[in-house]
């Protein structure tokens, strides 16, 4: 019997901090095997992204078809997507595979470069949010996807994404650096339940690849059969540990110590 696997649809980050390498390492640390389909190649260092080259959608389709005919895909993690055509393809595969999906909507690099134009952002909001099990935007991404102003409360954005049809939204607060609190507040908004609020000690820096690491760890915990609530908790705890042992690969932000 083949091992159940996590399908990662993500961009490649040559620094190894974010993207598909983060996913594979995060899943591997949970004891979960990854299948990796790369959506875009990027040029970046540990400070910022300077170019994104989407992979041809027909090639992604062939990779997915080939994998689906062979492997046992039991959950999907989606990170950076290259264009709106990829969104449509991925939406179709979510409908076909009918497994839990964790979407980390990547809209802007921590270094400031825009990673999603208007067409891609609205395709993600319209076609993916209603299809996934859980979305894990940071507060800025949640506001953008909800069409709210940059100073809107993060909670308001989380609730708006529920209303837009996403059943579970974990809004992460690591990017809310103007927040005077000593904690990073992550809030899980869920359909039909009260929000769950998690507070983690705010470390003295920001990291490269923290969001990918968390989303992939949650998806891997779902592969292991954990219920969503436990997966969200254990993955946050583990991600916090990876940040505490983060290391530098260059002159910019440090990357999570996933192994
Ligand atoms: N590059 C890729 C391929 C990514 O998936 C991401 C984020 O998910 C980034 C770069 C940016 O990562 P960060 O915002 O942590 O610097």
Boltz pocket constraint, residues with backbone or C-beta under 6 A from the ligand:
constraints:
  - pocket:
      binder: B
      contacts: [[A, 10], [A, 11], [A, 12], [A, 13], [A, 18], [A, 19], [A, 20], [A, 40], [A, 42], [A, 44], [A, 49], [A, 79], [A, 80], [A, 104], [A, 106], [A, 108], [A, 109], [A, 110], [A, 111], [A, 207], [A, 208], [A, 209], [A, 210], [A, 211], [A, 212]]
      max_distance: 6.0
